Amino acid sequence: MAAAWLAVWRLVECIKRYCGLALWCMFAQVFPLFQDASRFTTVTSVYAEGGIAAAMGSSMPTSANPMAQGVISVLSIAVNVFIFACILKRAKAQKKNLWKEEIFTDSRDYIEAMDRV
């Protein structure tokens, strides 16, 4: 019974996530200046010409260090690959299908979460 509720909960969470993203995209297309020229600006300071610099003037930085951004990007990809490899290793050790079965069922956090359900 808990597995069925967990599946329903996951489906509901995915639908909420997708609907939220769709609403944001529609809103941003109808009101583009909301994200370019307000205090809720989501455009980064990478754009030296136009973008946030044109919208906010000199109150915001107009450039970023591309070397630092490259290092952070490569580091984040490396960390994600490492974590995925650890999950694959754990799935293989438990002889479970990564895509169809839960991998961390024996972890303390998983057990606590299932006890709350």
Backbone bond lengths (Angstrom), bond angles and torsions (degrees), N, CA, C in turn:
res aa  C-N    CA-C-N  psi(-1)  N-CA   C-N-CA  omega(-1)  CA-C   N-CA-C  phi
1 M - - - 1.442 - - 1.526 111.08 -
2 A 1.345 115.54 -40.30 1.463 119.72 -179.95 1.524 110.60 -64.61
3 A 1.319 116.61 -35.32 1.465 119.57 179.76 1.527 111.00 -65.87
4 A 1.321 116.91 -37.36 1.461 120.11 178.53 1.526 110.50 -66.44
5 W 1.340 117.25 -42.95 1.458 120.09 178.20 1.514 110.92 -65.24
6 L 1.325 117.13 -36.87 1.459 120.90 178.23 1.530 110.17 -63.96
7 A 1.323 117.46 -40.23 1.464 121.23 178.55 1.523 110.78 -65.75
8 V 1.329 116.98 -41.49 1.464 120.55 178.12 1.525 110.04 -65.26
9 W 1.323 116.94 -42.13 1.463 121.35 179.44 1.523 110.71 -61.31
10 R 1.315 117.32 -43.38 1.466 121.04 178.70 1.526 110.88 -62.70
11 L 1.308 117.52 -41.77 1.459 121.29 178.82 1.524 110.91 -62.94
12 V 1.320 117.04 -44.56 1.460 121.08 179.82 1.522 110.37 -63.39
13 E 1.329 117.59 -41.98 1.459 120.84 179.13 1.524 111.15 -62.88
14 C 1.316 117.86 -40.98 1.470 121.14 178.04 1.521 110.61 -64.09
15 I 1.314 117.47 -43.12 1.462 120.68 -179.85 1.522 109.81 -63.57
16 K 1.338 117.85 -42.75 1.456 120.51 178.62 1.524 110.84 -61.32
17 R 1.327 116.76 -42.50 1.456 121.31 179.85 1.523 111.39 -62.94
18 Y 1.326 116.72 -46.96 1.461 120.81 -178.66 1.521 111.42 -66.34
19 C 1.331 117.36 -40.45 1.469 120.15 179.52 1.525 110.51 -66.45
20 G 1.305 117.12 -39.46 1.458 120.08 177.86 1.525 111.73 -63.27
21 L 1.312 116.26 -43.49 1.463 120.36 178.22 1.522 111.04 -64.94
22 A 1.321 117.18 -41.28 1.465 120.41 179.76 1.526 110.28 -64.37
23 L 1.338 117.38 -42.65 1.460 119.97 178.56 1.524 111.46 -62.83
24 W 1.336 116.53 -42.24 1.464 119.81 178.63 1.534 110.45 -61.88
25 C 1.309 118.10 -44.30 1.465 121.13 -179.45 1.524 110.97 -63.01
26 M 1.328 117.06 -42.81 1.467 119.64 179.03 1.522 110.80 -65.14
27 F 1.322 117.34 -42.71 1.455 121.02 179.69 1.527 110.80 -63.65
28 A 1.325 116.99 -43.28 1.461 120.89 -179.02 1.522 112.26 -66.32
29 Q 1.314 117.97 -29.27 1.458 120.08 178.11 1.535 111.17 -78.28
30 V 1.320 117.21 -32.34 1.464 119.91 179.95 1.536 110.58 -78.17
31 F 1.327 117.44 -38.43 1.461 122.54 -179.20 1.531 110.09 -121.64
32 P 1.338 118.75 73.67 1.473 120.02 -174.88 1.525 113.60 -66.58
33 L 1.325 118.50 -28.11 1.463 118.82 -179.69 1.522 112.32 -70.38
34 F 1.326 117.44 -17.46 1.467 120.50 176.36 1.525 110.43 -57.71
35 Q 1.325 116.38 -38.27 1.457 118.87 -178.16 1.518 113.10 -95.37
36 D 1.330 117.85 -6.26 1.457 120.04 -179.34 1.523 113.97 -109.24
37 A 1.315 118.29 -29.79 1.463 119.74 -170.60 1.521 113.12 -136.19
38 S 1.303 118.54 40.47 1.456 120.16 176.71 1.525 108.49 -138.51
39 R 1.309 115.87 176.85 1.468 118.36 178.88 1.524 111.52 -72.77
40 F 1.332 117.52 -8.57 1.458 122.25 176.94 1.530 111.38 -96.60
41 T 1.312 117.49 24.22 1.461 122.81 -174.00 1.526 111.31 -58.15
42 T 1.324 115.63 134.30 1.459 120.37 178.38 1.518 113.04 -110.29
43 V 1.326 117.67 -4.17 1.454 121.05 178.29 1.519 107.82 -75.83
44 T 1.321 116.99 134.23 1.456 119.97 -177.20 1.514 111.08 -77.33
45 S 1.308 115.92 172.98 1.459 121.34 -178.89 1.522 112.04 -84.12
46 V 1.307 118.78 11.57 1.457 122.37 -178.58 1.523 111.22 -70.55
47 Y 1.317 116.93 -29.25 1.455 121.19 -174.18 1.516 110.07 -79.60
48 A 1.333 117.21 101.85 1.460 120.93 -177.62 1.519 111.36 -71.52
49 E 1.314 118.72 -39.96 1.460 122.02 -179.99 1.518 108.81 -109.11
50 G 1.325 117.32 126.41 1.455 120.43 -179.72 1.511 111.21 78.16
51 G 1.316 116.16 -160.18 1.462 121.04 178.39 1.512 111.59 57.27
52 I 1.314 116.83 -128.72 1.457 120.80 -175.41 1.512 112.30 -69.88
53 A 1.330 117.80 -31.91 1.467 119.59 179.77 1.523 110.53 -63.63
54 A 1.318 117.21 -41.15 1.460 120.49 178.47 1.521 110.92 -69.19
55 A 1.297 117.60 -33.95 1.453 121.03 -177.11 1.527 112.46 -77.97
56 M 1.312 117.15 -41.06 1.459 120.85 -171.80 1.524 113.67 -106.30
57 G 1.325 118.30 -7.80 1.460 120.28 -179.72 1.514 111.39 72.69
58 S 1.293 116.70 -141.47 1.464 120.11 -174.31 1.523 112.92 -90.11
59 S 1.316 117.81 6.20 1.459 119.92 -178.40 1.523 112.75 -76.71
60 M 1.327 117.74 -13.13 1.460 121.91 -179.32 1.524 108.99 -121.46
61 P 1.325 118.24 150.22 1.467 119.09 174.96 1.523 110.46 -64.17
62 T 1.323 116.62 147.52 1.458 119.88 -174.55 1.520 113.34 -111.38
63 S 1.310 118.17 3.57 1.461 118.80 178.21 1.523 109.36 -148.70
64 A 1.283 115.00 164.51 1.462 121.03 179.10 1.521 107.99 -137.18
65 N 1.298 115.99 161.22 1.455 121.30 -179.79 1.524 108.40 -84.33
66 P 1.340 118.31 108.34 1.463 119.49 -178.03 1.527 113.14 -64.93
67 M 1.306 117.84 -27.74 1.470 120.55 178.23 1.531 110.03 -65.37
68 A 1.324 116.41 -44.81 1.467 120.33 179.20 1.517 110.54 -64.07
69 Q 1.325 116.87 -41.48 1.458 119.79 179.22 1.527 111.06 -65.20
70 G 1.329 117.29 -38.82 1.466 120.62 177.42 1.513 111.94 -63.98
71 V 1.335 116.35 -42.46 1.475 120.50 179.62 1.524 109.95 -62.55
72 I 1.322 116.99 -45.43 1.467 120.37 -179.70 1.529 110.40 -64.18
73 S 1.325 117.72 -39.75 1.470 120.82 179.36 1.522 111.28 -63.58
74 V 1.319 116.72 -47.41 1.468 120.55 -179.30 1.527 110.30 -65.09
75 L 1.326 116.19 -40.54 1.460 120.16 178.61 1.529 111.28 -63.03
76 S 1.331 117.54 -42.29 1.470 119.69 -179.50 1.520 111.40 -66.81
77 I 1.325 117.98 -38.33 1.469 120.39 176.85 1.525 109.99 -64.90
78 A 1.333 116.83 -42.75 1.461 120.07 179.55 1.528 111.50 -62.09
79 V 1.321 117.10 -42.13 1.470 120.62 179.21 1.524 110.43 -64.71
80 N 1.326 117.47 -42.27 1.462 120.38 178.86 1.524 111.62 -63.92
81 V 1.314 117.98 -41.92 1.472 120.99 177.90 1.524 109.64 -63.66
82 F 1.341 117.78 -42.22 1.463 121.48 179.44 1.528 111.06 -61.59
83 I 1.331 117.14 -45.38 1.468 120.59 -179.11 1.528 110.50 -65.60
84 F 1.336 116.85 -41.31 1.463 119.59 178.05 1.521 110.60 -63.04
85 A 1.339 117.46 -38.72 1.462 120.85 177.74 1.533 110.68 -64.29
86 C 1.321 117.12 -38.96 1.471 120.18 177.33 1.524 111.18 -63.86
87 I 1.331 116.86 -40.19 1.462 120.62 178.46 1.523 110.13 -66.05
88 L 1.335 116.87 -42.34 1.468 120.17 176.93 1.522 111.55 -61.48
89 K 1.334 116.59 -42.55 1.472 120.94 179.16 1.537 110.52 -61.96
90 R 1.327 116.28 -42.89 1.466 119.97 179.48 1.529 111.18 -65.59
91 A 1.339 116.61 -40.41 1.462 120.41 178.67 1.519 110.94 -64.00
92 K 1.323 116.37 -40.42 1.471 119.73 179.20 1.528 110.89 -67.51
93 A 1.340 116.44 -39.27 1.466 119.60 179.25 1.525 111.43 -65.11
94 Q 1.323 117.08 -34.27 1.464 121.31 179.39 1.524 112.22 -87.70
95 K 1.331 116.91 -3.99 1.462 123.10 -178.95 1.533 110.75 55.76
96 K 1.341 114.74 48.68 1.459 121.00 178.90 1.521 109.06 -118.46
97 N 1.319 115.37 153.03 1.456 121.01 174.50 1.522 107.99 -81.39
98 L 1.305 116.23 118.26 1.461 121.71 -175.98 1.518 112.51 -58.45
99 W 1.309 117.35 -33.98 1.460 121.48 -173.61 1.525 113.17 -88.10
100 K 1.328 118.14 -15.72 1.461 120.15 -174.95 1.526 114.19 -117.92
101 E 1.316 117.93 -17.23 1.456 120.59 -175.27 1.524 110.45 -126.43
102 E 1.322 115.35 154.46 1.455 121.25 175.43 1.530 109.00 -72.41
103 I 1.319 115.94 137.68 1.468 120.72 -177.25 1.526 111.38 -96.48
104 F 1.310 117.46 -34.73 1.464 121.10 -172.66 1.520 112.49 -103.52
105 T 1.335 117.70 37.98 1.467 120.97 -177.68 1.520 112.65 -68.63
106 D 1.316 117.60 -20.16 1.467 120.05 -178.99 1.528 112.33 -95.72
107 S 1.316 118.28 3.90 1.465 119.92 -179.80 1.531 110.13 -81.22
108 R 1.309 115.68 153.41 1.458 122.16 -177.50 1.532 111.19 -61.17
109 D 1.328 117.23 -42.89 1.471 120.54 -179.00 1.525 112.12 -64.76
110 Y 1.313 117.18 -39.19 1.468 120.80 178.84 1.532 110.05 -64.72
111 I 1.310 116.10 -43.58 1.464 120.07 -179.17 1.529 110.20 -64.29
112 E 1.342 117.70 -42.03 1.467 121.07 177.80 1.532 110.72 -62.03
113 A 1.329 116.48 -42.25 1.471 120.45 -179.86 1.531 111.11 -64.52
114 M 1.315 116.77 -41.14 1.461 120.03 179.79 1.520 111.45 -70.15
115 D 1.329 117.99 -29.00 1.449 120.57 176.98 1.529 111.13 -69.14
116 R 1.325 117.04 -29.17 1.461 121.23 179.21 1.523 111.83 -76.35
117 V 1.340 117.74 -21.01 1.468 120.76 -175.90 1.496 111.24 -74.34
